[in-house]
Structures are given as C-alpha cells and as structure tokens.
C-alpha cells in the first residue's frame, strides 16, 4: 500500500501563511507528478497545484500568486507554501501523486490535513 504522508496543516488567521509537506515513496516520487487537492465542506475536491518530476507546475486560478508548490528530490518531499491565506482556503488538503499536469489522473492519495483560515 502506497503511503503519502502529509503534515503542516492547522489554524491560521486571514493573511497568514502555512506550509504543507508530503513525503512519498521514492519510486512514486521519481516517476509521477505530485500535487495538492483540497475539499471544502459541501464542495467537490479540486486541484490546487501540481508539479511534474521535471519541475513543471500548474496552479488553480484562485491560488496563483499566493501559493507555491515545490519538490525536494533528495527527501522525496513536496511542499505547498501558502501565503496571504483567505477564509475560502479553508479545506482538507490532500497530497496526491499521478499524471497531474497533462491529465487529472490521481493514482495515490494522502490521508488529508485540515487547513482552517479564521480570525
């Protein structure tokens, strides 16, 4: 069973920052794109950001200029730096791996981490 292990969620005030981390097995990390999805209550899960094994990135329009996805190959880790957070960013954030740049095909999911933006 493939495990994507997330960390870094929590409660933050509007305008604040958080960084999410996700560690993946090396064979998965080296082959597939990595990404972050989120799901707010009553809404569908949506792609937030993705990064290919070669470093190509893709962002949802709602987070462009505020969120940055990056990967640290030596540690099989993908990060999501979230700045200027808004209440509407509140959701469960899921790490994912698959074919995410040219397609929207997730092969593996993490367990999810809660991000709450509130004063």
Rosetta silent file (secondary structure, phi, psi, omega in degrees, C-alpha in Angstrom):
SEQUENCE: XXXXXXXXXXXXXXXXXXXXXXXXXXXXXXXXXXXXXXXXXXXXXXXXXXXXXXXXXXXXXXXXXXXXXXXXXXXXXXXXXXXXXXXXXXXXXXXXXXXXXXXXXXXXXXXXXXXXXXX
SCORE:     score description
SCORE:     0.000 S_00000001
   1 L     0.000  124.746 -179.169    0.000    0.000    0.000 S_00000001
   2 L   -77.267  132.773  179.499    1.464    3.320   -1.098 S_00000001
   3 L  -117.691  125.377  169.191    1.576    5.927    1.639 S_00000001
   4 E  -107.726  120.563 -172.271    1.755    9.652    1.116 S_00000001
   5 E  -108.466  115.184 -177.245    2.352   11.251    4.495 S_00000001
   6 E   -98.639  157.347  172.550    1.228   14.853    4.935 S_00000001
   7 E  -157.227  162.835  171.948    1.974   17.362    7.654 S_00000001
   8 L   108.918   -2.866  178.173    1.705   21.084    8.331 S_00000001
   9 L   -71.611  174.406  178.365   -1.992   21.846    8.488 S_00000001
  10 E   158.963 -166.027 -179.985   -3.577   23.922   11.223 S_00000001
  11 E  -102.692  131.736 -179.977   -5.398   27.093   12.164 S_00000001
  12 E  -142.653  150.468  178.130   -4.178   30.429   10.813 S_00000001
  13 L   -78.338  155.240  174.956   -5.579   33.929   10.685 S_00000001
  14 L   -54.345  137.485 -176.392   -6.533   35.561    7.383 S_00000001
  15 L    89.564  -10.133 -178.278   -3.439   36.942    5.695 S_00000001
  16 L   -83.106 -174.526 -176.291   -1.222   34.386    7.384 S_00000001
  17 L  -132.124  151.637  172.426    0.936   31.606    5.973 S_00000001
  18 E  -144.903  153.792  173.035    1.268   27.848    6.272 S_00000001
  19 E  -125.936  123.859  175.640    3.492   25.282    4.635 S_00000001
  20 E   -95.889  145.541  177.483    2.269   21.780    3.914 S_00000001
  21 E  -126.979  151.056  177.165    4.677   18.883    3.410 S_00000001
  22 E  -146.361  124.520  177.236    4.172   15.446    1.892 S_00000001
  23 E  -103.509  132.085 -178.920    6.651   12.579    1.823 S_00000001
  24 L  -121.605  157.579  172.501    6.213    9.903   -0.823 S_00000001
  25 L   -58.815  144.935 -173.624    7.949    6.596   -1.555 S_00000001
  26 H   -59.069  -41.521 -176.374   10.980    7.202   -3.748 S_00000001
  27 H   -66.087  -34.277  176.922    9.784    5.127   -6.693 S_00000001
  28 H   -71.423  -46.388 -175.729    6.497    7.018   -6.800 S_00000001
  29 H   -61.278  -38.382 -175.713    8.111   10.406   -6.286 S_00000001
  30 H   -75.529  -23.807 -173.411   10.638    9.921   -9.107 S_00000001
  31 H   -96.848  -45.884 -168.935    8.115    8.795  -11.715 S_00000001
  32 L  -103.215  161.423  168.869    4.922   10.731  -11.189 S_00000001
  33 E   -67.604  154.178  174.622    3.792   14.293  -10.739 S_00000001
  34 E  -117.519  149.310 -178.375    2.966   15.360   -7.212 S_00000001
  35 E  -156.495  174.699  176.198    0.129   17.635   -6.291 S_00000001
  36 E  -127.883  129.421  172.026   -2.233   19.064   -3.724 S_00000001
  37 E  -113.515  163.743  173.823   -6.003   18.918   -3.874 S_00000001
  38 E  -142.493  153.336  178.460   -8.456   20.381   -1.413 S_00000001
  39 E  -138.733  117.276  176.153  -12.030   19.743   -0.436 S_00000001
  40 L   -91.974  158.067 -179.850  -14.175   22.183    1.484 S_00000001
  41 L   -56.005  129.643  177.983  -17.427   21.106    3.177 S_00000001
  42 L    77.709    4.768 -178.659  -20.182   20.640    0.624 S_00000001
  43 L  -121.328  161.930  176.909  -17.827   21.142   -2.320 S_00000001
  44 L   -76.146  154.432  175.085  -16.048   18.909   -4.784 S_00000001
  45 L   -69.153  137.061 -177.126  -12.401   18.105   -4.418 S_00000001
  46 E  -132.497  150.459  176.091  -10.329   20.422   -6.591 S_00000001
  47 E   -73.049  131.084  176.370   -6.746   20.611   -7.785 S_00000001
  48 E   -97.875  -50.980 -177.677   -4.794   23.349   -6.044 S_00000001
  49 E  -160.793  151.016  177.758   -1.324   22.865   -7.503 S_00000001
  50 E  -143.042  154.017  178.322    0.776   20.205   -9.193 S_00000001
  51 E  -141.081  132.484 -179.341    4.427   19.753  -10.085 S_00000001
  52 L   -80.751  171.282  177.495    5.932   17.272  -12.521 S_00000001
  53 L   -63.286  -23.633  178.338    9.059   15.231  -11.943 S_00000001
  54 L   -93.401   -0.281  175.692   10.829   17.762  -14.163 S_00000001
  55 L    99.084    2.563  176.322    9.573   20.773  -12.238 S_00000001
  56 L   -70.946  138.461 -175.923    6.699   21.946  -14.449 S_00000001
  57 E  -121.534  158.999  177.616    3.926   23.462  -12.356 S_00000001
  58 E  -146.275  136.259 -176.984    0.208   24.077  -12.629 S_00000001
  59 E  -130.409  148.310  168.678   -1.995   26.139  -10.287 S_00000001
  60 L   -67.801  145.145 -178.911   -5.656   26.763   -9.766 S_00000001
  61 H   -57.071  -34.407 -174.745   -6.555   30.348  -10.692 S_00000001
  62 H   -68.814  -15.479 -177.619   -7.776   31.010   -7.155 S_00000001
  63 H  -117.199   -4.536 -179.051   -4.312   30.449   -5.663 S_00000001
  64 L   -58.309  134.561 -179.034   -1.993   31.852   -8.327 S_00000001
  65 L    86.228  -12.215 -179.826    0.378   34.404   -6.836 S_00000001
  66 L  -115.570  -36.546 -177.804   -0.320   33.211   -3.282 S_00000001
  67 E  -108.190  147.514  176.120    0.630   29.514   -3.231 S_00000001
  68 E  -134.583  126.690  175.719    3.861   27.908   -4.390 S_00000001
  69 E  -100.803  141.120  179.202    4.427   24.216   -4.939 S_00000001
  70 E  -149.268  163.829  178.306    7.953   22.818   -4.870 S_00000001
  71 E  -134.686  142.641  178.288    9.697   19.491   -4.545 S_00000001
  72 E  -115.929   97.673 -170.013   12.868   18.442   -2.752 S_00000001
  73 H   -61.848  -34.993 -177.033   14.046   15.365   -4.596 S_00000001
  74 H   -63.909  -22.341 -178.889   16.677   14.316   -2.051 S_00000001
  75 H  -117.090   12.132  179.535   13.924   13.833    0.551 S_00000001
  76 L    51.051   40.404 -172.162   11.085   12.659   -1.710 S_00000001
  77 E  -123.060  137.981  173.173    9.099   15.593   -0.386 S_00000001
  78 E  -115.830  142.176 -177.578    6.680   18.016   -1.992 S_00000001
  79 E  -119.913  153.060  169.348    5.743   21.299   -0.335 S_00000001
  80 E  -129.998  106.339  176.239    2.889   23.737   -0.659 S_00000001
  81 E   -87.889  121.527 -176.271    3.747   27.187    0.635 S_00000001
  82 E  -116.459  115.420  179.078    0.511   29.080    1.230 S_00000001
  83 L  -115.795  164.406  178.897    0.674   32.844    1.745 S_00000001
  84 L    49.142   48.398 -175.401   -1.992   35.523    2.070 S_00000001
  85 L   -65.625  144.799 -179.226   -4.465   32.902    3.202 S_00000001
  86 L  -119.683  157.110  177.427   -8.172   33.640    2.957 S_00000001
  87 H   -55.203  -33.150 -179.643  -11.150   32.103    4.772 S_00000001
  88 H   -72.127   -6.182  172.919  -12.181   30.490    1.480 S_00000001
  89 H   -82.542   -6.329  178.597   -8.925   28.491    1.529 S_00000001
  90 L   -61.913  124.642 -177.055  -10.322   26.529    4.464 S_00000001
  91 E  -177.484  171.002  166.196  -10.477   22.866    3.460 S_00000001
  92 E   -87.730  127.229 -178.328   -8.945   19.463    3.906 S_00000001
  93 E  -103.438  130.344 -176.506   -5.812   19.384    1.768 S_00000001
  94 E  -116.230  128.191  169.728   -4.773   16.091    0.192 S_00000001
  95 E   -74.525  146.347 -177.788   -1.374   15.197   -1.156 S_00000001
  96 E  -145.858  161.048  176.569   -1.586   13.272   -4.410 S_00000001
  97 E  -143.576  141.389 -179.531    0.549   11.558   -6.987 S_00000001
  98 E   163.118 -149.517  177.022   -0.222   10.614  -10.558 S_00000001
  99 E  -101.699   94.182 -165.582   -0.484   12.151  -14.004 S_00000001
 100 L  -113.574  -13.918 -178.436   -1.467   15.635  -12.933 S_00000001
 101 L   -91.047  -55.051 -178.545   -0.022   18.104  -15.425 S_00000001
 102 L   -85.049  -12.817 -178.053   -1.237   16.778  -18.776 S_00000001
 103 L  -145.692 -177.258  178.016   -4.213   14.990  -17.226 S_00000001
 104 L  -126.456   53.926 -173.877   -6.122   14.903  -13.952 S_00000001
 105 E  -112.008  102.255  179.413   -5.451   11.271  -13.083 S_00000001
 106 E   -88.017  129.980  178.870   -4.625   10.694   -9.440 S_00000001
 107 E  -102.496  -29.726 -176.759   -3.127    7.306   -8.634 S_00000001
 108 E  -139.383  143.174  179.124   -2.336    7.789   -4.950 S_00000001
 109 E  -123.825  148.330  167.198   -3.816    9.909   -2.162 S_00000001
 110 E   -85.670 -179.344 -175.067   -2.640   11.009    1.231 S_00000001
 111 L   -83.914  -15.096  178.733   -4.895   10.944    4.259 S_00000001
 112 L    97.419  146.923  176.470   -5.552   14.693    4.240 S_00000001
 113 E  -138.415  134.657 -174.906   -4.662   17.554    6.556 S_00000001
 114 E   -80.220  132.294  170.937   -7.046   20.254    7.757 S_00000001
 115 E  -120.157  123.201  179.631   -6.320   23.895    6.998 S_00000001
 116 E  -123.021  124.073  179.090   -8.571   26.431    8.704 S_00000001
 117 E  -111.893  109.468 -174.635   -8.309   30.142    7.986 S_00000001
 118 L  -158.930  148.467  175.617  -10.233   32.110   10.565 S_00000001
 119 L   -93.630    0.000    0.000   -9.890   35.047   12.922 S_00000001
